[in-house]
Amino acid sequence: MPLESVSELVRIGEGRSAEILEWEAGRVLRLYHAGASLGWVQRELRVFRAVHEADVPCPGVYPVDSEDGLLRVEDRLGFVMDRIDGPTMLEKLTEQPWKLWPLARLLAKLHADIHDQCSQTLPSQRERFHRVIDHLAEQLEPDVIARLHQTLDNLDDGNVICHGDFHPDNIILSDRGPMIIDWGPATAGAPAADVAWTVFLFKNGGYPPGMRWWQRIIMAVLRRLFLFAYLRSYFRLSATSRGDVEDWEVVNAAIRLADGFPEERDGLLQVLRAFGEKASS
């Protein structure tokens, strides 16, 4: 399908790194924003392929007529994937909050099933985290950086598939069953780290703009209940313990700081500096 302009396609979704555009029947184009490097997009294409080949419920990717499997549109890079239609788990929860418990159990089952699969081809979670911590050198003191590296090295490693950003808005409840999307940060590593990231998002994630105070209170209560139900189910399905997950909290705070959300920066810096002071005392 020759394409010269993005305006020729209908946008059906957008995230921080890419737009999702209508393509041929049953497929979409994941088109990265201007400025995304060739190496980054090639890495994500390899990740999506590796996860799909592991039989995880996720969109498949398709070859295109180019040497590297990528499309180029208006100096932007992308690749073709399955189109997955349906509400996200978050949308379903918002519309039908009385389904909180079964949805939380489903999220836990999907996460535990992912962690039952090992990978020899995905990037290393530990190596990725070390690189991210190094990139915080301009925001954190050298001794805090050193202690983060040491803490990471002392935590259990692994080689199971880890999504890297697992939460209800990345689960589409399609006619084919629940499908997990947005695999860009996926790695092979420790399942406890992956669960700890999900816990962090539930506890610290922001609210949609324009939400009133009473809506925020309701949302906060729903989040706490959902997180409780998700963790209860996950720990029943997995050998991972609550203590294993808690051990990753400070590392995940560093990873979140590197994501660059301005509204979270001060709070994360406070947590990480307190960690550094505690470790030195």
SERO-4910 file (N, C-alpha, C, O; in steps of 0.05 Angstrom, whole numbers):
BEGIN
 pado doro    nc1    nc2    nc3   cac1   cac2   cac3    cc1    cc2    cc3    oc1    oc2    oc3
  Met    A     17    -24      0      0      0      0     18     25      0     28     33     21
  Pro    A     22     38    -23     39     62    -24     26     85     -8      2     89     -9
  Leu    A     43    100      6     33    121     23     53    144     23     77    139     28
  Glu    A     44    168     18     62    191     17     56    211     40     74    226     48
  Ser    A     31    211     50     24    230     70      8    217     92     -9    200     87
  Val    A     13    225    117     -2    215    140    -32    223    138    -49    209    148
  Ser    A    -37    245    125    -65    255    122    -82    236    106   -107    239    107
  Glu    A    -70    217     92    -86    198     77    -99    177     95   -116    162     86
  Leu    A    -90    175    120    -99    154    138   -115    166    162   -111    189    169
  Val    A   -133    150    173   -149    158    196   -135    150    221   -128    126    225
  Arg    A   -131    169    240   -119    162    265   -140    150    284   -161    162    288
  Ile    A   -133    128    296   -152    115    315   -141    114    343   -155    105    362
  Gly    A   -116    123    347   -104    123    374    -77    137    374    -65    140    353
  Glu    A    -68    145    398    -42    158    400    -31    154    428    -46    156    448
  Gly    A     -5    149    429      8    147    455     32    166    456     34    184    439
  Arg    A     49    163    476     72    181    479     92    179    456    105    198    449
  Ser    A     94    155    444    115    150    424    105    147    396    120    151    377
  Ala    A     79    141    392     69    135    365     39    139    362     25    141    382
  Glu    A     31    143    337      3    143    330     -5    116    319     12    101    308
  Ile    A    -30    108    322    -41     84    310    -60     93    288    -80    108    294
  Leu    A    -55     85    264    -70     94    241    -83     70    226    -71     49    225
  Glu    A   -107     75    215   -120     54    199   -102     46    175    -89     63    163
  Trp    A   -101     20    169    -85     10    147   -104     -7    130   -127      1    125
  Glu    A    -94    -29    121   -111    -48    106   -130    -62    125   -129    -59    149
  Ala    A   -149    -77    113   -169    -90    130   -156   -107    151   -139   -125    145
  Gly    A   -164   -102    176   -154   -118    199   -126   -111    208   -115   -125    225
  Arg    A   -115    -89    198    -88    -81    205    -87    -51    211   -103    -36    202
  Val    A    -66    -43    226    -61    -15    231    -32     -9    227    -15    -27    226
  Leu    A    -26     16    224      2     26    222      9     39    248     -3     58    257
  Arg    A     30     28    261     41     41    285     63     60    275     85     52    268
  Leu    A     56     86    275     74    106    263     86    124    285     71    138    299
  Tyr    A    112    123    288    126    137    310    127    166    304    128    175    281
  His    A    127    182    326    128    211    323    155    220    311    175    205    312
  Ala    A    154    243    298    179    254    286    201    255    307    196    263    330
  Gly    A    224    247    299    247    248    317    255    221    328    276    218    339
  Ala    A    237    202    327    243    175    337    266    163    320    265    164    295
  Ser    A    287    153    333    310    144    319    305    117    306    288    101    314
  Leu    A    320    112    284    318     86    270    324     63    289    310     43    289
  Gly    A    345     66    306    352     44    324    330     38    344    325     15    350
  Trp    A    317     59    354    295     55    373    271     41    361    261     22    373
  Val    A    263     49    336    240     36    324    247      7    316    230    -10    318
  Gln    A    271      3    306    280    -25    300    279    -42    325    271    -66    324
  Arg    A    288    -31    348    287    -46    373    258    -54    380    253    -77    387
  Glu    A    240    -35    377    212    -40    384    200    -61    365    184    -78    374
  Leu    A    207    -60    340    197    -80    321    207   -108    329    191   -127    328
  Arg    A    232   -110    337    242   -136    345    228   -146    371    222   -170    373
  Val    A    222   -127    389    208   -134    414    180   -145    407    172   -166    417
  Phe    A    165   -130    391    138   -139    384    138   -166    370    121   -183    376
  Arg    A    157   -171    353    159   -197    340    165   -219    360    152   -240    359
  Ala    A    184   -214    378    192   -234    397    169   -242    415    165   -265    421
  Val    A    154   -222    424    131   -227    442    110   -243    428     98   -262    439
  His    A    104   -236    404     83   -250    388     91   -279    383     75   -297    384
  Glu    A    116   -283    377    126   -310    372    126   -327    398    126   -352    396
  Ala    A    124   -315    421    123   -330    446     94   -338    453     89   -349    474
  Asp    A     76   -332    435     47   -340    439     33   -325    461     14   -335    472
  Val    A     43   -301    467     29   -283    485      6   -270    470      9   -264    447
  Pro    A    -17   -266    483    -40   -253    469    -35   -224    463    -39   -206    480
  Cys    A    -25   -218    439    -17   -191    432    -19   -188    401    -21   -209    387
  Pro    A    -19   -164    391    -21   -160    362      3   -172    347     26   -169    357
  Gly    A     -2   -184    324     20   -193    307     31   -170    291     18   -150    287
  Val    A     55   -173    280     67   -153    263     72   -166    235     75   -190    233
  Tyr    A     72   -149    215     72   -159    187     95   -147    171    102   -123    175
  Pro    A    107   -163    153    129   -152    137    118   -132    117     95   -134    108
  Val    A    134   -113    110    128    -93     88    151    -94     68    172   -106     73
  Asp    A    147    -81     46    166    -81     24    189    -62     29    192    -42     15
  Ser    A    206    -69     48    230    -54     54    251    -72     66    244    -94     76
  Glu    A    276    -65     65    297    -82     74    296    -88    104    303   -110    113
  Asp    A    287    -68    119    286    -71    149    259    -76    160    255    -77    185
  Gly    A    238    -79    143    211    -84    153    197    -59    162    175    -62    174
  Leu    A    208    -35    158    196    -11    167    184      6    144    195      5    122
  Leu    A    163     20    150    152     39    131    163     67    138    168     73    161
  Arg    A    165     84    118    175    111    121    154    130    108    149    129     84
  Val    A    143    147    125    122    166    116    129    194    127    130    198    151
  Glu    A    133    213    109    140    240    118    163    240    138    161    254    159
  Asp    A    184    225    133    207    224    150    201    211    177    216    215    197
  Arg    A    179    197    179    172    183    203    173    153    198    170    144    175
  Leu    A    178    137    219    181    108    217    158     94    229    146    103    249
  Gly    A    151     70    219    130     54    230    130     26    220    146     18    203
  Phe    A    112     10    231    108    -17    221     79    -25    224     64    -13    239
  Val    A     71    -47    209     44    -55    207     38    -77    227     53    -95    231
  Met    A     14    -75    240      6    -93    261    -23   -102    258    -38    -89    242
  Asp    A    -31   -122    273    -59   -129    275    -75   -107    286    -66    -92    304
  Arg    A    -99   -103    276   -118    -84    288   -134    -99    310   -145   -120    304
  Ile    A   -134    -88    334   -149   -100    356   -170    -80    364   -164    -59    374
  Asp    A   -195    -88    361   -218    -70    368   -230    -80    394   -231   -103    400
  Gly    A   -241    -60    409   -255    -66    434   -247    -46    455   -228    -31    452
  Pro    A   -262    -46    477   -256    -27    499   -231    -37    514   -225    -61    515
  Thr    A   -216    -18    525   -195    -26    543   -207    -35    570   -230    -29    576
  Met    A   -191    -49    585   -201    -57    612   -207    -33    629   -226    -34    645
  Leu    A   -192    -12    626   -197     13    641   -224     24    633   -240     33    651
  Glu    A   -230     25    608   -256     35    599   -279     18    609   -300     29    618
  Lys    A   -275     -8    609   -296    -26    619   -300    -22    649   -323    -22    659
  Leu    A   -278    -18    664   -280    -13    692   -294     13    698   -310     15    717
  Thr    A   -289     34    682   -301     60    686   -331     58    681   -347     71    695
  Glu    A   -339     43    660   -367     41    653   -382     22    671   -406     26    677
  Gln    A   -369      1    681   -382    -20    697   -365    -26    722   -353    -47    724
  Pro    A   -363     -7    741   -346    -11    764   -353    -35    781   -336    -45    796
  Trp    A   -377    -45    779   -385    -69    794   -370    -94    784   -371   -115    797
  Lys    A   -357    -92    761   -341   -115    751   -312   -113    760   -294   -126    748
  Leu    A   -306    -97    780   -279    -93    789   -265   -119    796   -242   -124    787
  Trp    A   -278   -136    811   -264   -161    821   -257   -180    798   -234   -189    796
  Pro    A   -276   -186    780   -268   -204    758   -247   -191    739   -230   -205    729
  Leu    A   -249   -165    735   -229   -152    718   -201   -152    731   -181   -157    718
  Ala    A   -200   -148    757   -175   -149    772   -163   -177    771   -139   -181    767
  Arg    A   -180   -198    774   -170   -225    772   -160   -231    744   -140   -245    740
  Leu    A   -174   -221    724   -165   -225    696   -138   -211    691   -120   -223    679
  Leu    A   -134   -187    702   -109   -174    699    -86   -190    711    -65   -193    700
  Ala    A    -91   -201    735    -72   -217    749    -65   -243    733    -42   -251    731
  Lys    A    -86   -256    722    -82   -280    707    -65   -275    682    -47   -290    676
  Leu    A    -71   -253    668    -56   -246    644    -26   -241    651     -8   -249    637
  His    A    -22   -227    673      5   -220    681     21   -245    689     44   -249    681
  Ala    A      8   -262    704     21   -287    713     27   -305    689     48   -318    688
  Asp    A      9   -306    669     13   -322    645     37   -311    629     53   -327    619
  Ile    A     40   -285    627     63   -273    614     88   -283    628    108   -290    615
  His    A     88   -282    654    112   -288    670    118   -318    670    139   -326    681
  Asp    A    101   -334    659    107   -363    655    123   -368    631    133   -390    626
  Gln    A    127   -347    614    141   -350    589    169   -338    591    172   -315    599
  Cys    A    189   -354    584    217   -344    584    224   -333    556    211   -340    536
  Ser    A    245   -317    554    253   -306    529    284   -304    528    296   -295    547
  Gln    A    295   -313    506    324   -310    502    330   -288    482    353   -282    476
  Thr    A    309   -275    471    313   -255    450    306   -227    459    316   -208    446
  Leu    A    290   -224    479    283   -197    488    307   -183    501    324   -197    512
  Pro    A    308   -157    501    330   -143    515    330   -149    545    309   -156    556
  Ser    A    353   -147    557    355   -152    586    343   -130    602    349   -106    598
  Gln    A    326   -137    621    314   -118    639    335   -104    656    335    -80    659
  Arg    A    353   -120    667    374   -109    685    392    -89    670    398    -68    681
  Glu    A    400    -96    645    416    -78    630    401    -52    623    413    -30    624
  Arg    A    376    -55    617    360    -31    611    358    -13    635    362     12    633
  Phe    A    353    -24    659    351     -8    683    377      5    690    377     28    699
  His    A    400     -9    687    426      4    692    430     28    673    440     49    682
  Arg    A    422     25    648    426     48    629    408     71    638    417     94    637
  Val    A    384     66    646    366     87    654    377    102    678    376    126    679
  Ile    A    387     87    698    398     99    722    422    117    715    425    138    726
  Asp    A    439    108    696    461    124    687    452    151    676    465    171    679
  His    A    429    151    662    419    175    650    408    195    670    401    218    663
  Leu    A    406    187    696    397    205    717    419    221    730    415    234    750
  Ala    A    443    219    719    466    231    732    464    261    735    476    272    754
  Glu    A    448    274    718    445    303    721    423    311    741    421    334    749
  Gln    A    408    291    751    386    297    770    392    286    798    380    296    817
  Leu    A    409    267    800    415    254    826    444    256    832    461    256    814
  Glu    A    451    256    858    478    257    867    492    231    860    480    210    859
  Pro    A    519    232    856    534    208    848    531    184    868    529    161    859
  Asp    A    529    190    894    527    168    913    499    155    911    497    131    916
  Val    A    478    170    904    452    158    901    452    140    876    441    118    876
  Ile    A    464    150    854    467    134    830    481    108    836    472     87    827
  Ala    A    503    110    850    519     86    857    503     66    873    504     42    869
  Arg    A    487     76    893    472     58    910    448     46    894    441     23    900
  Leu    A    437     61    875    416     49    858    427     26    842    415      5    839
  His    A    451     30    830    464      8    815    469    -16    833    464    -39    825
  Gln    A    479    -11    857    485    -33    876    459    -47    884    459    -72    885
  Thr    A    438    -32    889    413    -45    897    402    -62    874    393    -84    879
  Leu    A    404    -52    850    395    -67    826    411    -93    824    399   -114    818
  Asp    A    437    -92    827    453   -116    824    447   -136    846    452   -160    842
  Asn    A    437   -127    869    432   -146    891    404   -159    889    398   -177    904
  Leu    A    387   -149    871    361   -161    868    362   -185    849    379   -187    832
  Asp    A    343   -203    854    342   -227    837    337   -220    808    320   -203    802
  Asp    A    351   -233    790    347   -230    761    328   -251    751    318   -267    767
  Gly    A    323   -251    726    306   -271    714    307   -268    683    320   -250    673
  Asn    A    293   -286    669    291   -284    640    263   -289    630    259   -299    608
  Val    A    243   -282    647    215   -285    638    207   -260    623    220   -239    626
  Ile    A    187   -262    607    177   -239    592    164   -219    611    146   -226    627
  Cys    A    173   -194    610    163   -173    627    152   -151    609    167   -141    591
  His    A    128   -143    612    115   -123    595    128    -96    597    133    -82    577
  Gly    A    133    -87    622    146    -62    626    127    -38    631    136    -17    640
  Asp    A    101    -42    625     82    -20    629     54    -32    631     36    -24    617
  Phe    A     51    -52    648     27    -69    649      6    -56    667     10    -53    691
  His    A    -17    -48    655    -39    -35    670    -64    -38    653    -63    -46    630
  Pro    A    -88    -33    665   -113    -39    652   -117    -24    625   -132    -34    608
  Asp    A   -104     -1    621   -108     13    596    -92      1    573    -95      8    550
  Asn    A    -75    -19    580    -60    -33    559    -71    -61    554    -58    -78    542
  Ile    A    -96    -66    563   -110    -91    557   -135    -84    541   -152    -69    551
  Ile    A   -137    -95    517   -161    -91    501   -178   -116    503   -169   -138    498
  Leu    A   -204   -112    510   -222   -135    513   -236   -138    486   -258   -128    481
  Ser    A   -223   -153    469   -232   -157    441   -250   -181    438   -253   -197    457
  Asp    A   -262   -184    415   -278   -208    409   -262   -233    409   -273   -255    413
  Arg    A   -236   -231    405   -218   -254    406   -207   -260    434   -191   -278    437
  Gly    A   -216   -245    453   -206   -248    480   -189   -224    488   -184   -207    471
  Pro    A   -180   -223    513   -163   -200    521   -136   -200    506   -123   -221    504
  Met    A   -129   -177    496   -104   -174    481    -87   -153    495    -97   -131    502
  Ile    A    -61   -158    498    -43   -140    512    -28   -123    491    -17   -134    472
  Ile    A    -28    -97    494    -16    -79    474      7    -63    486     13    -65    510
  Asp    A     20    -47    469     41    -29    478     65    -43    491     70    -40    515
  Trp    A     78    -59    475    100    -76    485    128    -63    482    148    -76    485
  Gly    A    129    -37    476    154    -24    471    175    -28    493    198    -34    486
  Pro    A    168    -25    519    189    -28    540    193    -57    549    206    -61    570
  Ala    A    183    -77    535    185   -104    543    214   -114    545    230   -106    528
  Thr    A    219   -130    565    246   -141    569    244   -170    579    222   -180    585
  Ala    A    267   -183    581    268   -208    596    281   -203    623    303   -192    624
  Gly    A    267   -210    644    278   -203    670    262   -215    693    252   -237    691
  Ala    A    261   -201    715    248   -210    740    219   -203    741    212   -180    737
  Pro    A    201   -222    745    173   -216    746    165   -197    768    147   -181    766
  Ala    A    180   -198    791    174   -180    813    177   -151    805    162   -133    814
  Ala    A    197   -145    788    201   -118    779    178   -109    762    169    -86    763
  Asp    A    167   -127    745    144   -120    728    119   -115    744    104    -96    739
  Val    A    115   -131    765     92   -127    783     95   -101    799     76    -86    803
  Ala    A    120    -96    808    125    -71    823    119    -46    806    109    -26    817
  Trp    A    124    -48    781    117    -25    763     87    -21    762     77      2    764
  Thr    A     72    -42    760     43    -40    759     33    -28    786     15    -11    786
  Val    A     44    -38    808     36    -27    834     42      3    835     26     19    845
  Phe    A     66     11    826     73     39    826     53     56    811     45     77    820
  Leu    A     45     47    787     26     62    771     -1     65    785    -13     86    784
  Phe    A    -11     44    798    -36     45    813    -34     65    836    -53     80    841
  Lys    A    -12     65    849     -9     83    873     -3    111    866    -10    130    881
  Asn    A     11    116    844     21    143    838     11    155    812     17    179    807
  Gly    A     -4    140    796    -13    151    771    -31    175    775    -46    177    794
  Gly    A    -29    194    755    -46    218    757    -75    213    749    -82    190    743
  Tyr    A    -91    234    749   -119    232    742   -123    247    715   -109    266    709
  Pro    A   -144    239    700   -150    254    676   -155    283    681   -167    290    701
  Pro    A   -147    301    663   -152    330    667   -182    336    668   -198    323    654
  Gly    A   -189    354    685   -217    362    687   -233    346    707   -257    352    711
  Met    A   -221    325    719   -236    309    738   -241    324    764   -223    337    774
  Arg    A   -266    324    774   -273    338    798   -263    324    823   -256    300    822
  Trp    A   -263    338    845   -251    328    870   -266    302    879   -253    283    887
  Trp    A   -292    302    877   -307    278    886   -302    255    867   -303    232    876
  Gln    A   -298    260    842   -291    239    823   -264    227    829   -260    203    826
  Arg    A   -245    245    837   -219    235    844   -220    217    869   -205    197    871
  Ile    A   -237    224    888   -240    207    912   -251    179    904   -241    159    913
  Ile    A   -271    179    887   -282    153    878   -261    137    863   -258    113    867
  Met    A   -246    151    845   -225    137    830   -204    126    848   -194    104    843
  Ala    A   -196    141    868   -175    132    887   -184    107    902   -168     89    905
  Val    A   -210    106    910   -220     83    924   -220     59    905   -213     37    912
  Leu    A   -230     63    880   -230     41    860   -202     31    855   -198      6    852
  Arg    A   -183     48    853   -155     40    848   -145     22    871   -133      1    866
  Arg    A   -150     31    896   -140     15    918   -153    -13    919   -140    -33    924
  Leu    A   -180    -14    914   -193    -39    913   -183    -57    891   -179    -81    894
  Phe    A   -180    -45    867   -170    -60    844   -142    -71    849   -137    -94    843
  Leu    A   -125    -54    860    -98    -63    865    -97    -86    886    -82   -105    883
  Phe    A   -114    -83    906   -115   -105    927   -123   -131    914   -111   -152    918
  Ala    A   -144   -130    897   -154   -154    884   -134   -166    864   -131   -190    863
  Tyr    A   -121   -148    849   -101   -157    830    -78   -171    844    -70   -193    836
  Leu    A    -67   -159    865    -44   -171    878    -52   -197    892    -37   -216    892
  Arg    A    -75   -197    904    -84   -222    918    -85   -245    898    -76   -267    904
  Ser    A    -96   -240    874    -98   -261    854    -71   -268    843    -64   -291    839
  Tyr    A    -54   -247    838    -28   -253    826    -11   -270    844      2   -289    835
  Phe    A    -10   -263    870      7   -279    888     -3   -307    891     13   -325    898
  Arg    A    -29   -312    887    -39   -339    888    -30   -355    863    -28   -380    864
  Leu    A    -26   -341    841    -19   -354    816     11   -357    811     20   -371    793
  Ser    A     27   -343    827     56   -340    822     72   -347    846     62   -346    869
  Ala    A     97   -354    842    116   -358    864    127   -332    874    141   -333    895
  Thr    A    122   -310    861    131   -284    870    116   -276    895     92   -279    898
  Ser    A    131   -264    914    119   -256    940    116   -226    941    128   -211    925
  Arg    A    101   -217    961     98   -188    965    124   -175    972    130   -153    962
  Gly    A    141   -189    987    167   -178    994    185   -175    969    199   -155    967
  Asp    A    184   -194    951    199   -192    926    191   -167    911    208   -153    900
  Val    A    165   -161    910    155   -137    895    164   -112    909    174    -93    896
  Glu    A    162   -111    936    170    -87    951    199    -80    948    207    -57    949
  Asp    A    216   -101    944    245    -96    940    251    -79    916    273    -67    915
  Trp    A    233    -78    897    238    -63    872    228    -35    872    230    -20    852
  Glu    A    216    -26    894    203      0    895    222     23    888    215     40    872
  Val    A    245     24    900    263     47    896    274     47    867    278     68    856
  Val    A    280     23    856    289     22    829    268     32    810    274     47    791
  Asn    A    243     25    814    222     34    797    217     64    800    209     77    781
  Ala    A    222     75    824    220    104    827    241    118    809    235    139    797
  Ala    A    265    106    807    285    117    789    277    115    760    281    134    744
  Ile    A    266     92    752    257     89    725    235    109    718    234    120    696
  Arg    A    217    113    737    195    132    732    206    161    730    196    177    714
  Leu    A    226    168    746    238    194    744    249    199    716    247    221    705
  Ala    A    261    178    705    273    181    678    251    185    656    257    195    635
  Asp    A    226    177    662    205    181    643    198    210    638    186    217    618
  Gly    A    205    227    658    203    256    653    176    268    656    169    286    641
  Phe    A    160    259    676    134    272    681    139    295    701    145    290    724
  Pro    A    136    320    692    143    342    710    128    343    736    139    350    757
  Glu    A    102    335    736     86    336    760     95    316    781     87    318    804
  Glu    A    110    296    773    119    275    791    148    279    801    157    265    819
  Arg    A    163    297    788    191    299    792    199    304    821    216    290    832
  Asp    A    187    324    833    195    331    861    191    308    880    208    303    897
  Gly    A    168    295    878    162    273    896    181    250    892    190    237    912
  Leu    A    188    244    867    207    222    862    235    228    872    249    211    883
  Leu    A    243    253    867    270    261    877    271    259    908    292    251    919
  Gln    A    250    266    921    249    264    950    252    235    959    267    229    978
  Val    A    238    217    946    240    188    953    268    178    948    279    164    965
  Leu    A    280    185    926    306    174    919    328    186    936    347    172    943
  Arg    A    326    212    943    346    223    960    344    213    989    364    209   1003
  Ala    A    319    208    998    316    196   1024    328    167   1024    339    159   1044
  Phe    A    325    153   1002    338    127    999    368    129   1002    381    113   1015
  Gly    A    380    149    989    408    153    990    418    160   1018    438    150   1027
  Glu    A    402    177   1032    410    184   1060    407    160   1079    424    157   1096
  Lys    A    387    144   1075    383    121   1092    406    101   1088    416     88   1107
  Ala    A    414     97   1063    435     78   1057    462     87   1068    479     70   1074
  Ser    A    466    113   1070    492    123   1080    494    125   1110    515    129   1121
  Ser    A    471    122   1124    470    125   1153    478     99   1167    478     98   1192
***
